[in-house]
Amino acid sequence: MFKPSFDFHHHVTVNLVINQKTNFMKVIPLNPYYDEFNKLYLHPRWQRKRLEILSRDDFRCTKCGCEELPLHVHHDFYEWGLMPWDYPDESLRTVCEWCHDDLHDRRLAA
């Protein structure tokens, strides 16, 4: 995978990750706050909450029904000051990697 970095619209530095098999690019922001927040996803409280949501959704994507791709738990919104595990269950949903990229507009045709 090729990972160039560049200044996107002069506001946010991003990485472009190109998957050679699917020929799609993923746009991933490079932001210290984003990186720090992502570390919270390793916390045991998030891991427990994540498993509860995956189980509730029968370990399948709620958008396309996929069970084969890696699954993510998607936050429908974010509020400043809330920890990832503090969101109500109704605001969290299981999505496959492909649908999660679509929800975040991270996949662009190469």
Secondary structure by P-SEA (a helix, b strand, c coil): cbbbbccccccbbbbbbbcccccbbbbbbbcaaaaaaaaacccaaaaaaaaaaaaaaccccccccccccbbbbbcccccccccccccccccbbbbcaaaaaaaacccccc
